[in-house]
Amino acid sequence: MALEDTIHAAPDLDLTAGVSYDSYGIGASQDYAAGAVFSYPKGSAEAFNWQAAAQWRYGEAGELHASVSDRARFPIFFELYSTRFGMAVPNPALGPERATNFEIGIRDMLFCNTRVEAAVFYSDVRNLIQTVQIGGGAAPLTQTQNVGNGEFYGFEAGLRSRLLEGLEAGGNYTYIQRKITDALLPALRPTGVPQHKLFLHATWRPLSYVALTPSLEVASDRWSDWTTSPAQPVPYIRTGAYALVHLQADFQMSDNLTLAVGAQNLLDRNYELSWGYPQQGRNFTLKARLNI
């Protein structure tokens, strides 16, 4: 259940507040092993969330916003029950993680043709959900646990500009720093998120019904869980750094039909976001959109 209200405190100032109550419960969870079906313990959780925000329009195209929220994230079934093909131990008792988030941002128009925006953010995370190595020996296992508290902070910036008639370009950049504190797991590393991420794109319309969009996607490496045998003192590895080139061509066939031909990872880079799971190499797509 959720409730949100926006108050127009002034012609150029909006105040928004919202609250929600969320809950989940597992009715049944079963697995099959050694010729028999058995049941896992059934879990449940509930959470009360809230948020507040202010938007100030200080000019014709300029806007300053600030927000604060306190939210819970429930674990998904994969985190609760997956055995990762026998490499992990389920954790039906896994609890939700919670974060208090702060953000201040600005949007404006420069030189009558360039839209810019930027924001700084900070999150105080409690009971962070992450995979950890348990046990040891020749075949160590992992388990998803609530590992402790964390701090996530950084900034993001983006722009979009009309350079010439029929030519637009833009991009965005995100920097994020993640820290986790758990006295029982001093070697813990935050996984899955790069510290730097950049995306650049341009759209050129040589004809009124044709749009060509090349793009560049760049990310720094990130920590990933490392399933090793035997167990390692620090079971994490750096992976995932990449620079990918994409291209898409859109053709407006009629007023209500558009065809798009795309090529992703044109340079056929070999990369992986999580250790042991290579991503797609060069690949192509054909899409159609029909408005009726």
MIRO-102870 format. One record per residue (C-alpha): x negated, y negated, z. Coordinates in nm, 4 decimals, m for minus. Example, Ala and Ser with C-alpha at 12.3 -4.5 7.8 and 13.67 -1.06 7.14 Angstrom:
residues 2
       px       py       pz
  m1.2300   0.4500   0.7800
  m1.3670   0.1060   0.7140
END
This chain:
residues 292
       px       py       pz
   0.0000   0.0000   0.0000
  m0.1328  m0.3450  m0.0883
  m0.0194  m0.7049  m0.0568
  m0.1812  m1.0123  m0.2140
  m0.0830  m1.3794  m0.2197
  m0.2273  m1.6851  m0.3936
  m0.1715  m2.0310  m0.2481
  m0.2136  m2.3349  m0.4737
  m0.3604  m2.5558  m0.2013
  m0.4314  m2.8383  m0.4483
  m0.4046  m2.8896  m0.8250
  m0.7657  m2.7733  m0.8618
  m0.7914  m2.5319  m0.5647
  m0.6482  m2.1798  m0.5235
  m0.6752  m1.9668  m0.2097
  m0.6148  m1.5919  m0.2359
  m0.5827  m1.3333   0.0416
  m0.4957  m0.9658   0.0335
  m0.4722  m0.6581   0.2542
  m0.4275  m0.2888   0.1774
  m0.3887   0.0438   0.3526
  m0.5230   0.3567   0.1823
  m0.5255   0.7215   0.2860
  m0.5863   1.0647   0.1388
  m0.5442   1.4224   0.2548
  m0.6612   1.7533   0.1085
  m0.3786   2.0055   0.0815
  m0.5959   2.3056  m0.0089
  m0.9491   2.3770  m0.1250
  m1.0575   2.7269  m0.2216
  m1.3629   2.8947  m0.3702
  m1.4519   3.2398  m0.4956
  m1.7574   3.4353  m0.3859
  m1.8564   3.7982  m0.3271
  m1.5309   3.9190  m0.4815
  m1.3043   3.7247  m0.2481
  m1.1243   3.3906  m0.2285
  m1.1946   3.1781   0.0782
  m1.0836   2.8341   0.1937
  m1.2901   2.5316   0.2885
  m1.1841   2.3069   0.5757
  m0.9334   2.0402   0.4660
  m1.0365   1.6776   0.5094
  m0.8542   1.3456   0.5251
  m0.9275   0.9785   0.5881
  m0.7536   0.6420   0.6071
  m0.8742   0.2850   0.5751
  m0.7564  m0.0722   0.6159
  m0.9067  m0.3188   0.3649
  m0.8907  m0.6953   0.3307
  m1.0195  m0.9706   0.1047
  m1.0129  m1.3503   0.0757
  m1.1234  m1.5794  m0.2063
  m1.1241  m1.9454  m0.3087
  m1.1404  m2.0902  m0.6617
  m1.2204  m2.4578  m0.7200
  m1.1876  m2.5991  m1.0713
  m1.4189  m2.8991  m1.0540
  m1.3948  m2.9884  m1.4225
  m1.2190  m2.9135  m1.7447
  m1.4211  m2.5929  m1.7960
  m1.6087  m2.5619  m1.4657
  m1.5110  m2.3322  m1.1818
  m1.6742  m2.2431  m0.8503
  m1.5563  m1.9359  m0.6610
  m1.6387  m1.7673  m0.3313
  m1.5079  m1.4441  m0.1837
  m1.5448  m1.2115   0.1126
  m1.4013  m0.8633   0.1491
  m1.4234  m0.5572   0.3677
  m1.3459  m0.2305   0.1882
  m1.3822   0.1443   0.2256
  m1.4784   0.3935  m0.0449
  m1.3437   0.7437  m0.0025
  m1.5637   1.0357  m0.1111
  m1.4611   1.2014  m0.4372
  m1.4002   1.5766  m0.4721
  m1.7429   1.6243  m0.6326
  m1.9100   1.4782  m0.3223
  m1.6892   1.6810  m0.0862
  m1.6955   2.0251  m0.2440
  m1.9336   2.0663  m0.5390
  m2.2051   2.3305  m0.4955
  m2.4051   2.1944  m0.7954
  m2.4272   2.5477  m0.9406
  m2.5458   2.6926  m0.6103
  m2.7961   2.4155  m0.5314
  m2.5837   2.2243  m0.2775
  m2.3776   2.2821   0.0358
  m2.0217   2.1357   0.0383
  m1.9328   1.8821   0.3078
  m1.5529   1.8631   0.3583
  m1.6068   1.6484   0.6701
  m1.7734   1.3708   0.4682
  m1.6315   1.0362   0.5769
  m1.5719   0.7155   0.3807
  m1.8403   0.4522   0.3433
  m1.7550   0.0908   0.4180
  m1.8949  m0.2414   0.2980
  m1.8500  m0.6087   0.3769
  m1.9115  m0.8041   0.0557
  m1.9902  m1.1719  m0.0004
  m2.0115  m1.3482  m0.3371
  m2.0503  m1.7056  m0.4614
  m2.0329  m1.7774  m0.8328
  m1.9973  m2.0493  m1.0930
  m1.8688  m2.0732  m1.4523
  m1.9028  m2.3663  m1.6885
  m1.9387  m2.4754  m2.0491
  m2.2634  m2.6285  m2.1777
  m2.3148  m2.8259  m2.4989
  m1.9522  m2.7579  m2.5975
  m2.0445  m2.4164  m2.7391
  m2.2080  m2.2118  m2.4611
  m2.0223  m2.0427  m2.1789
  m2.2417  m1.9662  m1.8769
  m2.1731  m1.7908  m1.5503
  m2.3784  m1.6818  m1.2508
  m2.3221  m1.5287  m0.9099
  m2.5137  m1.4246  m0.6009
  m2.3900  m1.1384  m0.3844
  m2.4626  m0.9544  m0.0611
  m2.3142  m0.6303   0.0750
  m2.3513  m0.4878   0.4255
  m2.2839  m0.1138   0.3858
  m2.2105   0.1304   0.6675
  m2.1987   0.5114   0.6569
  m2.3438   0.5109   0.3056
  m2.2646   0.8244   0.1036
  m2.5701   0.9857  m0.0568
  m2.7210   1.3237  m0.1387
  m2.9982   1.4423   0.0949
  m3.2189   1.7508   0.1067
  m3.1435   1.9986   0.3832
  m3.3470   2.2964   0.4917
  m3.6717   2.3879   0.3250
  m3.8519   2.6930   0.2004
  m3.8788   2.8073  m0.1573
  m3.5226   2.7064  m0.2548
  m3.4158   2.3919  m0.0670
  m3.0517   2.2850  m0.0839
  m2.8885   1.9423  m0.0892
  m2.5749   1.8018   0.0690
  m2.3798   1.4779   0.0360
  m2.3789   1.3030   0.3740
  m2.3054   0.9726   0.5444
  m2.6683   0.8690   0.5815
  m2.6688   0.5350   0.7621
  m2.6476   0.1642   0.6889
  m2.7654  m0.0358   0.3917
  m2.8100  m0.3824   0.2494
  m2.7429  m0.4546  m0.1189
  m2.8080  m0.8033  m0.2536
  m2.8955  m0.9785  m0.5750
  m2.7654  m1.2018  m0.8493
  m2.6253  m1.1826  m1.2003
  m2.6125  m1.4331  m1.4846
  m2.4625  m1.4339  m1.8303
  m2.3981  m1.6565  m2.1284
  m2.2165  m1.6510  m2.4600
  m2.2869  m1.9087  m2.7302
  m2.1546  m1.9935  m3.0752
  m2.4783  m2.0661  m3.2602
  m2.3472  m2.1184  m3.6137
  m2.0267  m2.0732  m3.8043
  m1.9742  m1.6973  m3.8014
  m2.2583  m1.6235  m3.5557
  m2.2248  m1.5699  m3.1807
  m2.4789  m1.4386  m2.9310
  m2.4835  m1.3641  m2.5631
  m2.6181  m1.1537  m2.2850
  m2.6236  m1.0837  m1.9146
  m2.8860  m0.9916  m1.6567
  m2.8427  m0.8305  m1.3140
  m3.0957  m0.8012  m1.0336
  m3.0087  m0.5890  m0.7317
  m3.2122  m0.4871  m0.4277
  m3.0903  m0.1913  m0.2213
  m3.2180  m0.0906   0.1231
  m3.1040   0.1983   0.3432
  m3.1816   0.2414   0.7130
  m3.1476   0.5797   0.8842
  m3.3745   0.6656   1.1778
  m3.3335   1.0397   1.1123
  m3.4226   1.0106   0.7421
  m3.7159   0.7658   0.7144
  m3.7995   0.8819   0.3590
  m3.4481   0.8113   0.2276
  m3.4276   0.6287  m0.1059
  m3.1216   0.4615  m0.2624
  m3.0406   0.6487  m0.5826
  m2.8600   0.5811  m0.9078
  m2.8957   0.2023  m0.9562
  m3.1774   0.0194  m1.1417
  m3.3260  m0.2958  m0.9924
  m3.3167  m0.4794  m1.3262
  m3.0595  m0.4516  m1.6030
  m3.0343  m0.6608  m1.9209
  m2.7876  m0.6562  m2.2085
  m2.8200  m0.8757  m2.5207
  m2.5847  m0.8855  m2.8168
  m2.4993  m1.0881  m3.1264
  m2.2038  m1.0834  m3.3644
  m2.2420  m1.1972  m3.7252
  m1.9475  m1.2315  m3.9621
  m2.0854  m1.2417  m4.3186
  m1.7268  m1.2061  m4.4426
  m1.3996  m1.2900  m4.2742
  m1.3100  m0.9211  m4.2415
  m1.6552  m0.7844  m4.1453
  m1.8341  m0.8178  m3.8088
  m2.1823  m0.6777  m3.7428
  m2.2860  m0.6466  m3.3768
  m2.6400  m0.5370  m3.2869
  m2.7195  m0.5052  m2.9159
  m3.0100  m0.4276  m2.6854
  m2.9663  m0.2520  m2.3511
  m3.2612  m0.2486  m2.1086
  m3.2878  m0.1089  m1.7564
  m3.5741  m0.0473  m1.5162
  m3.6264   0.2910  m1.3555
  m3.4258   0.4082  m1.0565
  m3.4573   0.6624  m0.7780
  m3.2996   1.0007  m0.8493
  m3.2539   1.3179  m0.6447
  m3.5298   1.5637  m0.7300
  m3.4480   1.9313  m0.6892
  m3.7881   2.0884  m0.6313
  m3.9191   2.4289  m0.5338
  m4.0722   2.4332  m0.2824
  m3.9278   2.1383  m0.0896
  m4.1044   1.8036  m0.1112
  m4.1588   1.5556   0.1760
  m3.9894   1.2855  m0.0366
  m3.7287   1.4633  m0.2569
  m3.6802   1.1658  m0.4927
  m3.8320   1.0690  m0.8270
  m3.8327   0.7551  m1.0418
  m3.6440   0.8008  m1.3674
  m3.4092   0.6244  m1.6065
  m3.6112   0.3319  m1.7495
  m3.5030   0.2679  m2.1065
  m3.4612   0.0173  m2.3886
  m3.1810   0.1153  m2.6264
  m3.0797  m0.0418  m2.9576
  m2.7193  m0.0142  m3.0748
  m2.5316  m0.1345  m3.3826
  m2.1606  m0.1559  m3.4582
  m1.9789  m0.2680  m3.7740
  m1.6105  m0.3647  m3.7564
  m1.3938  m0.3816  m4.0684
  m1.0549  m0.5534  m4.0599
  m0.8714  m0.3371  m4.3137
  m0.5369  m0.5149  m4.2691
  m0.3518  m0.7300  m4.0179
  m0.2948  m0.4295  m3.7930
  m0.5750  m0.1832  m3.8813
  m0.9410  m0.2097  m3.7777
  m1.2161   0.0460  m3.8420
  m1.5415   0.0513  m3.6437
  m1.8598   0.2412  m3.7292
  m2.1185   0.2561  m3.4539
  m2.4695   0.3901  m3.3974
  m2.5986   0.4208  m3.0412
  m2.9602   0.4716  m2.9354
  m3.0812   0.3983  m3.2878
  m3.4463   0.4574  m3.1966
  m3.3593   0.8008  m3.0545
  m3.5155   0.7341  m2.7128
  m3.5445   1.0267  m2.4721
  m3.4253   0.9109  m2.1290
  m3.2286   1.0308  m1.8281
  m3.0368   0.8475  m1.5571
  m3.0517   1.1420  m1.3180
  m3.3403   1.3887  m1.3019
  m3.2746   1.6963  m1.5143
  m2.9829   1.5487  m1.7135
  m3.1085   1.4027  m2.0456
  m2.8832   1.1469  m2.2110
  m2.7698   1.1448  m2.5731
  m3.0212   1.0711  m2.8438
  m2.9239   0.8932  m3.1639
  m2.5481   0.9337  m3.2120
  m2.2756   0.7908  m3.4315
  m1.9085   0.7074  m3.3815
  m1.6130   0.6248  m3.6041
  m1.3140   0.4564  m3.4437
  m0.9842   0.3171  m3.5664
  m0.7409   0.0776  m3.3970
  m0.3810   0.0459  m3.5175
  m0.1509  m0.2237  m3.3804
   0.2168  m0.1393  m3.4224
END
